[in-house]
């Protein structure tokens, strides 16, 4: 295998399985190369992925050594993603009777979802979540892509229990509309061995669902390390859960004039990396914490 082919194959392995540790021994065997040659290839791949703002290639020493790819997003790409999301939100065709917005196409766009997952992974990875927790149904695709970028399992709470899931724990919470009491359930073995969870959802109005997920995680003695939502509303300003990150803020929906106002959420962190930060794995994500 020529070096150019080997570099492509190496890059493919790293990107296809983000977060997986590959030992130099197994890569040398698969790619038919000496470990010294692979070290040069890794340096090249790290440089290119960093320059493209795609993420970090982390190395470790020890028996056999190893590398892994950690997907990331630069502040410039994050800003572009948030602005694109706002533009799509402001399409008047989204307005439904009652002032609601149709969001189904946003959470069904695999290319948009991949970028959202990388952004949430960039923001929350340093907090070392061991699982991503969401509630059915529209939040599932966002949470799934976030879980993939973090290389952790997805845990999904349901609106009602299913016999096939065995014993469950049920949490009551106030819904986002009308103040109704609703429920979410999670199988009692869903968070076995998991101590730290990241909560992800698609939409936040009063924060009832986010608070319910946080409290549900705590019932399992798991620490919620963060809450990420795709879209928040400007009102009410005080949510039932106020510690969260959002990408876009929905300011106003005027049914009569068919106008939607949206902007980049002020809760989107501004201290995201630039490509130069990605060249050194010791310079890490939003809070500068080294990889775990």
TARAGI-V825828 format. One record per pair of residues at least 4 apart in sequence whose ideal C-beta (glycine too) atoms are under 6 Angstrom apart, sorted by the first residue. I is the first residue (numbers start at 0). GAP is how many residues later the second one is. D is the distance in Angstrom with one decimal. If there is no record, write none. Layout:
I_GAP_D + I_GAP_D
//
This chain:
0_4_4.8 + 0_5_5.1 + 0_31_5.5 + 5_25_5.1 + 5_27_5.8 + 6_34_5.2 + 8_22_5.8 + 9_31_5.5 + 9_35_5.9 + 10_34_5.3 + 11_4_5.9 + 13_55_3.7 + 17_51_5.4 + 17_53_4.9 + 17_131_5.9 + 17_133_5.9 + 18_49_5.9 + 18_132_2.8 + 19_48_5.9 + 20_45_4.6 + 20_47_4.9 + 21_5_5.3 + 21_44_6.0 + 21_45_5.6 + 22_41_4.3 + 22_43_4.7 + 23_4_5.9 + 23_11_4.7 + 23_14_5.7 + 23_40_6.0 + 23_41_4.5 + 24_39_4.7 + 26_4_5.7 + 26_11_5.7 + 27_5_5.7 + 27_7_5.2 + 27_10_5.8 + 32_4_4.6 + 32_5_5.4 + 41_25_5.6 + 44_12_6.0 + 45_11_3.8 + 48_5_4.6 + 48_6_6.0 + 49_225_5.8 + 49_228_3.8 + 49_229_4.3 + 50_224_5.6 + 52_21_4.0 + 52_24_5.9 + 52_222_4.6 + 54_15_5.2 + 54_16_4.4 + 54_17_3.8 + 55_14_4.5 + 55_222_5.5 + 55_225_4.8 + 56_10_5.9 + 56_12_5.6 + 57_10_5.5 + 57_223_4.4 + 57_233_5.3 + 58_8_5.2 + 59_6_5.2 + 60_4_5.8 + 70_47_4.8 + 70_50_5.8 + 70_78_4.7 + 71_50_4.8 + 72_4_5.0 + 72_5_5.2 + 72_45_4.8 + 72_46_4.8 + 72_49_4.6 + 73_199_5.9 + 73_200_5.3 + 73_201_5.9 + 74_197_3.9 + 77_41_5.5 + 77_194_5.3 + 80_34_5.2 + 81_165_5.1 + 81_166_5.9 + 81_182_4.2 + 81_186_5.8 + 84_162_5.9 + 84_163_4.6 + 85_162_5.2 + 85_176_4.3 + 85_177_5.9 + 88_173_4.2 + 89_170_4.6 + 89_172_5.4 + 91_166_4.1 + 93_7_4.6 + 93_8_4.8 + 94_163_6.0 + 95_4_4.4 + 95_6_5.7 + 98_154_4.9 + 98_156_5.3 + 103_4_5.9 + 106_31_5.0 + 106_34_4.9 + 106_95_5.8 + 112_28_5.3 + 112_32_4.6 + 113_31_5.7 + 115_26_5.7 + 116_28_3.0 + 116_29_4.4 + 116_32_4.5 + 117_31_5.2 + 119_4_5.9 + 119_26_4.4 + 119_108_4.6 + 120_4_5.3 + 120_28_3.6 + 120_29_5.0 + 121_163_5.2 + 122_122_5.8 + 122_146_5.8 + 122_163_5.1 + 123_74_5.3 + 123_102_4.7 + 124_160_5.4 + 125_158_5.8 + 125_159_5.0 + 125_161_5.5 + 125_163_3.6 + 126_98_4.0 + 126_99_5.7 + 127_68_5.9 + 127_164_4.7 + 128_23_6.0 + 128_67_5.2 + 128_68_5.9 + 128_69_3.8 + 128_96_5.3 + 129_22_5.7 + 129_64_4.6 + 129_66_5.0 + 130_21_5.3 + 130_22_5.1 + 130_24_5.0 + 130_63_4.8 + 130_66_5.0 + 131_11_4.8 + 131_14_5.2 + 131_15_4.1 + 131_22_5.4 + 131_66_5.0 + 131_68_5.5 + 132_22_4.8 + 132_64_4.7 + 132_66_5.2 + 132_80_5.7 + 132_84_5.9 + 133_5_4.2 + 133_6_6.0 + 133_9_3.7 + 133_22_5.9 + 133_66_5.1 + 133_67_6.0 + 134_22_4.4 + 134_49_5.2 + 134_74_5.9 + 135_22_5.6 + 137_64_4.4 + 138_4_5.5 + 138_62_4.3 + 138_63_4.4 + 139_4_6.0 + 141_58_5.7 + 141_60_5.7 + 141_88_5.8 + 142_11_5.6 + 142_57_4.1 + 143_10_5.3 + 145_54_5.3 + 146_5_5.4 + 146_7_4.3 + 154_35_5.2 + 156_27_4.3 + 156_29_4.8 + 157_27_5.3 + 160_7_4.7 + 160_24_4.6 + 164_22_4.4 + 165_21_5.9 + 166_21_4.7 + 167_17_4.4 + 167_19_5.3 + 168_17_5.6 + 168_19_5.8 + 168_50_5.7 + 169_13_5.4 + 169_15_4.8 + 170_13_5.3 + 170_41_5.4 + 170_44_6.0 + 170_45_4.4 + 171_9_5.4 + 171_11_5.5 + 172_35_5.1 + 172_39_3.1 + 173_5_5.6 + 173_34_4.3 + 174_5_4.5 + 174_7_4.7 + 174_33_5.7 + 175_29_4.0 + 175_30_5.3 + 175_32_5.5 + 183_28_5.6 + 185_4_4.8 + 185_30_5.9 + 190_29_4.2 + 190_31_5.1 + 193_28_5.5 + 194_27_5.8 + 195_27_5.1 + 195_29_5.0 + 196_20_4.9 + 196_25_4.9 + 196_27_5.8 + 197_27_5.8 + 197_28_5.3 + 198_14_4.6 + 198_25_5.6 + 198_28_4.5 + 199_28_5.0 + 200_8_5.8 + 200_28_5.0 + 201_28_4.8 + 202_28_5.2 + 203_6_6.0 + 203_25_4.5 + 203_28_4.6 + 204_28_4.9 + 205_30_5.8 + 205_33_5.7 + 205_34_5.5 + 206_4_5.6 + 206_32_3.1 + 206_33_3.9 + 206_34_3.9 + 207_32_5.2 + 209_17_5.1 + 209_31_4.3 + 210_29_4.6 + 210_30_4.1 + 213_10_4.6 + 216_5_4.5 + 216_7_5.0 + 226_17_3.9 + 227_17_4.9 + 228_15_5.8 + 228_17_4.9 + 229_17_5.7 + 230_17_5.0 + 230_19_5.7 + 231_14_4.0 + 231_17_5.4 + 231_33_5.9 + 232_17_4.9 + 233_15_5.7 + 233_17_4.8 + 244_22_5.5 + 245_19_3.9 + 245_21_4.6 + 246_18_5.9 + 246_21_5.7 + 247_14_5.6 + 247_17_5.6 + 248_14_5.6 + 248_16_4.3 + 249_12_5.2 + 250_10_4.1 + 251_9_4.3 + 252_7_5.4 + 253_5_4.6 + 268_17_4.9 + 270_15_5.6 + 271_14_5.8 + 272_4_3.6 + 272_5_5.8 + 276_6_4.6 + 281_8_5.9 + 283_5_5.4 + 283_6_5.5 + 283_7_5.9
//
